[in-house]
Amino acid sequence: LLPDGVLRLTGDATEEAVLLKARAPHARRVIVVCGNDGVNVEVAAKLHGLALRVAVPGAQPRQPCPETTLVCHVHLIDLRLRKLVEDSEIYRRKDDCFELRFFNIFERGAQALLRENPPVPLKQENTGPLHVLVVGFGDTGESIVALCAKQFAKSPGQPLRVTVVDRQAERLGELFRFSQPELAKGCDLEFI
């Protein structure tokens, strides 16, 4: 225990003993940001199992109890993995005191950026094509492109053109078109 009351542990969060030592099953909220989607999901699954056992040791899981529900916020970047987890029992199950929520910090950052700086001024009509240039196609750049495609590709009279500049543009463009074909088709997308 540090002087400011913070408990600092060093260990592997996928190990049950570490989570128990951290008193994770007794927390109101756990935020899982290990830097790897697979590890984040594994930690969430371990937390779910611990929450069930702590709720009623050796008994059936108790009914939903909002005042003591452990809410687990899990950072996931991979949309396909998120869909798999959402289709699993751990996500759909509503008969215990564990709630799983997903977030993607890159997606939220892109939303905030485009909300504060929309590509088209809100009070100005633009009859020409909308062109967005994104330099760099890491997690943030990809989230900006995806959000632009979702928000502006369907705008009548405003075709969307997105140009991405990245050192690995060809490979990243192929991956994006493969992983998000509906977004790639919704706009004029160029990787250079």
C-alpha positions in Angstrom: 0.0 0.0 0.0 1.4 3.3 -1.0 1.2 6.4 1.2 -1.6 7.9 -0.9 -3.8 4.7 -0.3 -3.2 3.2 -3.7 -2.5 -0.5 -3.8 0.2 -1.3 -6.4 0.7 -4.9 -7.5 3.1 -6.4 -10.0 1.9 -9.5 -11.8 0.1 -11.1 -14.6 -3.6 -10.1 -14.6 -4.6 -13.3 -16.4 -3.6 -15.2 -13.2 -6.5 -15.6 -10.8 -4.2 -15.2 -7.7 -3.1 -11.8 -8.9 -6.8 -10.7 -9.4 -7.7 -12.0 -6.0 -4.8 -10.2 -4.3 -6.0 -7.0 -6.0 -9.5 -7.7 -4.6 -10.9 -7.4 -8.1 -14.1 -9.4 -7.5 -15.0 -6.8 -4.8 -14.4 -3.8 -7.0 -17.3 -1.9 -8.5 -15.5 -1.3 -11.7 -12.5 -2.8 -13.4 -10.9 -1.3 -16.5 -8.9 -3.7 -18.6 -6.3 -2.1 -20.8 -3.5 -4.6 -21.1 -2.4 -3.5 -24.6 -3.5 -6.8 -26.2 -7.1 -7.6 -27.1 -6.7 -11.3 -26.4 -5.2 -10.7 -23.0 -8.0 -8.2 -22.3 -10.7 -10.8 -23.1 -8.9 -13.4 -21.0 -8.7 -11.1 -18.0 -12.5 -10.3 -18.4 -13.3 -14.0 -18.5 -11.3 -14.6 -15.3 -13.0 -11.7 -13.6 -16.4 -13.1 -14.5 -15.5 -16.4 -13.0 -14.2 -14.8 -9.8 -17.3 -12.6 -9.5 -19.6 -15.7 -9.7 -17.7 -17.5 -7.0 -17.4 -14.5 -4.7 -21.1 -13.7 -5.1 -22.2 -16.9 -3.6 -19.4 -19.3 -2.9 -20.3 -22.8 -3.9 -23.9 -21.9 -4.9 -25.7 -21.0 -8.1 -25.1 -17.4 -9.4 -27.3 -14.9 -7.7 -29.8 -12.8 -9.5 -28.8 -9.4 -11.0 -27.9 -7.0 -8.3 -27.1 -3.5 -9.7 -25.9 -2.2 -6.3 -23.1 -4.8 -6.2 -22.5 -5.5 -9.9 -18.9 -5.7 -11.0 -18.7 -3.6 -14.2 -15.8 -4.7 -16.4 -14.7 -2.1 -19.1 -12.6 -3.9 -21.7 -10.6 -2.1 -24.3 -11.0 -4.0 -27.7 -9.7 -2.8 -31.0 -10.5 -5.8 -33.1 -14.2 -5.5 -34.2 -14.3 -9.2 -35.1 -13.1 -10.3 -31.7 -15.6 -7.9 -30.1 -18.4 -9.5 -32.1 -17.3 -13.0 -31.0 -17.3 -12.0 -27.4 -20.7 -10.3 -27.7 -22.1 -13.5 -29.1 -20.7 -15.5 -26.2 -22.4 -16.4 -23.0 -20.2 -14.2 -20.8 -21.6 -11.2 -22.6 -25.3 -12.2 -23.0 -25.7 -13.7 -19.5 -27.8 -11.5 -17.3 -28.3 -13.8 -14.3 -25.2 -12.7 -12.3 -23.5 -9.7 -10.9 -21.1 -9.1 -13.7 -21.5 -6.6 -16.6 -19.1 -6.5 -19.5 -18.7 -3.2 -21.5 -16.4 -2.6 -24.4 -14.7 0.6 -25.5 -12.1 1.5 -28.1 -10.1 4.6 -27.1 -9.1 5.2 -30.7 -12.7 5.2 -31.8 -13.7 7.6 -29.1 -10.8 9.8 -29.9 -11.9 9.9 -33.6 -15.5 10.7 -32.5 -14.3 13.6 -30.4 -12.0 14.9 -33.1 -14.7 14.9 -35.8 -17.4 16.2 -33.4 -15.1 19.2 -32.6 -13.7 19.6 -36.1 -16.2 18.3 -38.6 -14.9 18.0 -42.2 -17.8 20.1 -43.4 -18.6 23.3 -41.4 -22.0 22.7 -39.8 -23.6 25.9 -41.1 -22.2 25.8 -44.6 -23.6 23.9 -47.5 -21.0 22.1 -49.4 -22.1 20.9 -52.9 -18.7 19.7 -53.9 -17.0 16.5 -53.0 -15.8 16.1 -49.5 -12.1 15.3 -49.2 -10.4 14.1 -46.0 -6.7 13.6 -45.9 -5.4 11.3 -43.1 -1.6 11.1 -42.6 -0.8 7.9 -40.8 -2.9 4.8 -40.6 -2.3 3.4 -37.2 -5.2 2.7 -34.8 -6.2 6.4 -34.6 -5.9 7.0 -38.4 -8.0 3.9 -39.1 -10.7 4.9 -36.7 -10.9 8.4 -38.2 -11.2 6.9 -41.7 -13.9 4.4 -40.6 -15.9 7.1 -38.8 -15.7 9.5 -41.8 -16.9 6.7 -44.0 -19.8 5.9 -41.7 -20.8 9.5 -41.1 -20.3 11.2 -44.5 -20.5 8.5 -47.2 -24.3 8.5 -47.0 -24.6 12.2 -47.3 -26.7 13.1 -50.4 -24.8 15.3 -52.8 -21.6 15.0 -50.8 -19.5 12.2 -52.1 -16.7 11.4 -49.7 -13.1 11.1 -50.9 -10.6 9.8 -48.3 -6.9 9.8 -49.0 -4.6 8.0 -46.6 -0.8 8.6 -46.6 1.2 6.0 -44.9 4.6 4.2 -45.5 2.7 0.9 -45.6 -0.3 2.3 -47.5 -0.7 -0.6 -50.0 -0.7 -3.3 -47.3 -2.9 -1.3 -44.9 -5.3 -0.4 -47.6 -5.8 -4.1 -48.5 -6.3 -5.0 -44.8 -8.9 -2.2 -44.4 -10.8 -3.1 -47.5 -10.8 -6.8 -46.4 -11.8 -6.2 -42.8 -14.4 -3.4 -43.4 -15.7 -3.9 -47.0 -18.9 -2.0 -46.4 -17.0 1.1 -45.3 -14.5 0.8 -48.1 -17.3 0.7 -50.7 -19.1 3.7 -49.2 -16.4 6.2 -50.3 -13.7 6.9 -52.7 -10.7 5.5 -50.7 -7.2 6.0 -51.9 -4.0 4.8 -50.1 -0.7 6.4 -51.1 
